[in-house]
């Protein structure tokens, strides 16, 4: 049993999945950290686009 556990711990194939899990965790932390900044920027861009579209529609209605 001891040899089986040691063989499992020495097996390097599992490390790649562990590395991917750690990478996903780091990316998730970064996304959560900057979520508010990204939301504010996207909201600003969206509002700007819709304000310009409203201006164009109002200009067309005035003609």
MMTF fields as JSON, N, C-alpha, C and O atoms, coordinates in Angstrom:
{
  "mmtfVersion": "1.0.0",
  "mmtfProducer": "UNKNOWN",
  "numBonds": 251,
  "numAtoms": 252,
  "numGroups": 63,
  "numChains": 1,
  "numModels": 1,
  "chainsPerModel": [1],
  "groupsPerChain": [63],
  "chainIdList": ["A"],
  "bondAtomList": [4, 2, 8, 6, 12, 10, 16, 14, 20, 18, 24, 22, 28, 26, 32, 30, 36, 34, 40, 38, 44, 42, 48, 46, 52, 50, 56, 54, 60, 58, 64, 62, 68, 66, 72, 70, 76, 74, 80, 78, 84, 82, 88, 86, 92, 90, 96, 94, 100, 98, 104, 102, 108, 106, 112, 110, 116, 114, 120, 118, 124, 122, 128, 126, 132, 130, 136, 134, 140, 138, 144, 142, 148, 146, 152, 150, 156, 154, 160, 158, 164, 162, 168, 166, 172, 170, 176, 174, 180, 178, 184, 182, 188, 186, 192, 190, 196, 194, 200, 198, 204, 202, 208, 206, 212, 210, 216, 214, 220, 218, 224, 222, 228, 226, 232, 230, 236, 234, 240, 238, 244, 242, 248, 246],
  "bondOrderList": [1, 1, 1, 1, 1, 1, 1, 1, 1, 1, 1, 1, 1, 1, 1, 1, 1, 1, 1, 1, 1, 1, 1, 1, 1, 1, 1, 1, 1, 1, 1, 1, 1, 1, 1, 1, 1, 1, 1, 1, 1, 1, 1, 1, 1, 1, 1, 1, 1, 1, 1, 1, 1, 1, 1, 1, 1, 1, 1, 1, 1, 1],
  "groupList": [{"groupName": "UNK", "atomNameList": ["N", "CA", "C", "O"], "elementList": ["N", "C", "C", "O"], "formalChargeList": [0, 0, 0, 0], "bondAtomList": [1, 0, 2, 1, 3, 2], "bondOrderList": [1, 1, 2], "singleLetterCode": "X", "chemCompType": "L-PEPTIDE LINKING"}],
  "groupTypeList": [0, 0, 0, 0, 0, 0, 0, 0, 0, 0, 0, 0, 0, 0, 0, 0, 0, 0, 0, 0, 0, 0, 0, 0, 0, 0, 0, 0, 0, 0, 0, 0, 0, 0, 0, 0, 0, 0, 0, 0, 0, 0, 0, 0, 0, 0, 0, 0, 0, 0, 0, 0, 0, 0, 0, 0, 0, 0, 0, 0, 0, 0, 0],
  "groupIdList": [1, 2, 3, 4, 5, 6, 7, 8, 9, 10, 11, 12, 13, 14, 15, 16, 17, 18, 19, 20, 21, 22, 23, 24, 25, 26, 27, 28, 29, 30, 31, 32, 33, 34, 35, 36, 37, 38, 39, 40, 41, 42, 43, 44, 45, 46, 47, 48, 49, 50, 51, 52, 53, 54, 55, 56, 57, 58, 59, 60, 61, 62, 63],
  "secStructList": [7, 2, 2, 2, 2, 2, 2, 2, 2, 2, 7, 1, 2, 2, 2, 2, 2, 2, 2, 2, 2, 2, 2, 2, 2, 2, 2, 2, 2, 2, 2, 2, 2, 6, 2, 2, 2, 2, 2, 2, 2, 2, 2, 2, 2, 2, 2, 2, 2, 2, 2, 2, 2, 2, 2, 2, 2, 2, 2, 2, 2, 2, 7],
  "xCoordList": [0.837, 0.0, 0.875, 0.586, 1.951, 2.855, 3.481, 3.605, 3.875, 4.477, 3.474, 3.846, 2.224, 1.185, 0.985, 0.845, 0.972, 0.819, 2.031, 1.877, 3.221, 4.433, 4.465, 4.871, 4.044, 3.99, 2.989, 3.242, 1.878, 0.877, 1.426, 1.216, 2.122, 2.675, 3.802, 3.989, 4.555, 5.659, 5.193, 5.934, 3.985, 3.452, 3.302, 2.621, 3.925, 3.922, 2.76, 2.587, 1.975, 0.859, -0.197, -0.817, -0.405, -1.396, -1.005, -1.866, 0.261, 0.71, 0.211, -0.029, 0.051, -0.431, -1.856, -2.186, -2.691, -4.054, -4.049, -4.851, -3.164, -3.048, -2.606, -3.112, -1.668, -1.21, -2.34, -2.49, -3.141, -4.286, -5.292, -5.849, -5.524, -6.458, -5.943, -6.71, -4.644, -4.064, -4.138, -4.412, -3.9, -3.983, -5.407, -5.605, -6.384, -7.785, -8.132, -8.858, -7.625, -7.893, -7.296, -7.936, -6.089, -5.458, -6.236, -6.469, -6.637, -7.425, -8.755, -9.196, -9.389, -10.66, -10.471, -11.302, -9.389, -9.121, -8.913, -9.397, -8.201, -7.975, -9.296, -9.553, -10.126, -11.419, -12.279, -12.883, -12.344, -13.152, -12.601, -13.362, -11.27, -10.656, -10.993, -11.263, -10.978, -11.187, -12.587, -12.83, -13.503, -14.877, -15.537, -16.192, -15.383, -16.032, -15.477, -16.234, -14.17, -13.549, -14.056, -14.416, -14.085, -14.555, -16.026, -16.421, -16.835, -18.255, -18.441, -19.269, -17.682, -17.785, -17.374, -18.039, -16.289, -15.811, -16.837, -17.152, -17.361, -18.345, -19.627, -20.229, -20.046, -21.228, -21.002, -21.893, -19.838, -19.494, -19.51, -20.065, -18.905, -18.878, -20.291, -20.651, -21.082, -22.452, -23.286, -24.018, -23.179, -23.932, -23.508, -24.35, -22.225, -21.731, -22.303, -22.732, -22.306, -22.848, -24.332, -24.781, -25.094, -26.527, -26.828, -27.797, -26.025, -26.217, -25.973, -26.719, -24.939, -24.674, -25.801, -26.213, -26.301, -27.404, -28.648, -29.36, -28.927, -30.073, -29.905, -30.87, -28.684, -28.413, -28.669, -29.247, -28.249, -28.473, -29.959, -30.441, -30.686, -32.14, -32.82, -33.701, -32.425, -33.017, -32.705, -33.561, -31.495, -31.147, -31.975, -32.369, -32.233, -33.069, -34.522, -35.179, -35.012, -36.38, -36.508, -37.572, -35.454, -35.503, -35.522, -35.978, -35.049, -35.032, -36.361, -36.588],
  "yCoordList": [-1.196, 0.0, 1.25, 2.223, 1.213, 2.357, 2.644, 3.803, 1.586, 1.761, 2.357, 3.159, 1.97, 2.495, 3.99, 4.752, 4.405, 5.829, 6.618, 7.704, 6.093, 6.774, 6.878, 7.905, 5.833, 5.868, 6.925, 7.636, 7.017, 8.027, 9.44, 10.311, 9.667, 10.982, 11.358, 12.538, 10.372, 10.642, 10.79, 11.296, 10.358, 10.448, 11.916, 12.667, 12.335, 13.738, 14.091, 15.269, 13.155, 13.457, 14.304, 15.158, 14.089, 14.851, 16.295, 17.132, 16.598, 17.957, 18.908, 20.081, 18.439, 19.336, 19.786, 20.958, 18.883, 19.282, 20.21, 21.14, 19.964, 20.852, 22.243, 23.247, 22.297, 23.597, 24.332, 25.543, 23.606, 24.243, 24.766, 25.848, 24.018, 24.452, 25.724, 26.657, 25.763, 26.971, 28.154, 29.276, 27.921, 28.981, 29.527, 30.741, 28.646, 29.076, 29.862, 30.854, 29.433, 30.15, 31.554, 32.506, 31.695, 33.013, 33.914, 35.083, 33.38, 34.163, 34.578, 35.712, 33.679, 34.007, 35.121, 36.023, 35.064, 36.131, 37.473, 38.499, 37.472, 38.717, 39.255, 40.457, 38.379, 38.81, 39.399, 40.456, 38.744, 39.265, 40.575, 41.448, 40.717, 41.938, 43.14, 44.226, 42.951, 44.053, 44.073, 44.762, 43.322, 43.253, 44.62, 44.994, 45.371, 46.676, 47.66, 48.428, 47.648, 48.545, 48.225, 49.127, 46.941, 46.538, 46.892, 47.328, 46.715, 47.056, 48.547, 48.946, 49.372, 50.82, 51.227, 52.059, 50.654, 50.985, 50.563, 51.332, 49.333, 48.853, 49.674, 49.951, 50.062, 50.896, 52.253, 52.776, 52.818, 54.105, 54.016, 54.886, 52.97, 52.79, 52.602, 53.206, 51.775, 51.518, 52.792, 53.081, 53.55, 54.805, 55.784, 56.482, 55.843, 56.732, 56.354, 57.222, 55.067, 54.605, 54.935, 55.43, 54.665, 54.929, 56.427, 56.845, 57.231, 58.681, 59.197, 60.047, 58.694, 59.105, 58.649, 59.397, 57.436, 56.933, 57.781, 58.072, 58.185, 59.052, 60.394, 60.957, 60.905, 62.16, 62.041, 62.947, 60.936, 60.733, 60.607, 61.154, 59.892, 59.745, 61.101, 61.432, 61.884, 63.212, 64.107, 64.889, 64.018, 64.797, 64.38, 65.224, 63.085, 62.627, 63.098, 63.457, 63.093, 63.541, 65.045, 65.502, 65.817, 67.262, 67.61, 68.694, 66.738, 67.032, 66.755, 66.929],
  "zCoordList": [0.0, 0.0, 0.0, -0.697, 0.793, 0.877, -0.487, -0.884, -1.205, -2.527, -3.517, -4.374, -3.4, -4.283, -4.05, -5.007, -2.817, -2.479, -2.959, -3.519, -2.748, -3.214, -4.732, -5.275, -5.416, -6.878, -7.355, -8.328, -6.674, -7.029, -6.831, -7.675, -5.728, -5.441, -6.395, -6.693, -6.878, -7.797, -9.239, -10.082, -9.522, -10.879, -11.266, -10.568, -12.362, -12.76, -13.681, -13.992, -14.121, -15.009, -14.311, -14.945, -13.056, -12.315, -12.082, -11.808, -12.186, -11.95, -13.023, -12.735, -14.241, -15.28, -14.978, -15.163, -14.521, -14.179, -12.971, -12.898, -12.039, -10.885, -11.317, -10.815, -12.241, -12.743, -13.441, -13.277, -14.224, -14.882, -13.871, -14.052, -12.826, -11.781, -11.116, -10.876, -10.82, -10.219, -11.176, -10.749, -12.454, -13.444, -13.539, -13.592, -13.559, -13.601, -12.342, -12.412, -11.201, -9.951, -9.987, -9.54, -10.51, -10.601, -11.55, -11.245, -12.696, -13.654, -13.035, -13.22, -12.31, -11.652, -10.628, -10.534, -9.865, -8.892, -9.585, -9.107, -10.699, -11.44, -11.984, -11.913, -12.522, -13.059, -11.947, -12.134, -10.809, -9.705, -9.168, -8.751, -9.177, -8.671, -9.551, -9.04, -10.868, -11.796, -12.4, -13.391, -11.806, -12.316, -12.299, -13.271, -11.228, -11.118, -12.132, -12.725, -12.339, -13.311, -14.71, -15.466, -15.054, -16.374, -16.559, -17.64, -15.533, -15.625, -15.86, -16.679, -15.154, -15.337, -16.751, -17.369, -17.268, -18.614, -19.662, -20.57, -19.536, -20.505, -20.451, -21.488, -19.262, -19.123, -19.773, -20.442, -19.585, -20.188, -21.706, -22.377, -22.245, -23.698, -24.244, -25.254, -23.588, -24.032, -24.0, -24.946, -22.919, -22.823, -23.906, -24.471, -24.2, -25.245, -26.608, -27.368, -26.912, -28.192, -28.302, -29.335, -27.246, -27.301, -27.328, -27.962, -26.658, -26.715, -28.126, -28.611, -28.787, -30.167, -31.09, -31.978, -30.89, -31.709, -31.493, -32.454, -30.265, -30.002, -30.694, -31.211, -30.704, -31.392, -32.878, -33.48, -33.484, -34.911, -35.212, -36.204, -34.365, -34.572, -34.435, -35.229, -33.445, -33.275, -34.452, -34.868, -35.01, -36.182, -37.403, -38.207, -37.536, -38.644, -38.477, -39.454, -37.241, -36.996, -37.252, -37.668, -37.015, -37.201, -38.68, -39.045, -39.525, -40.966, -41.507, -42.705]
}
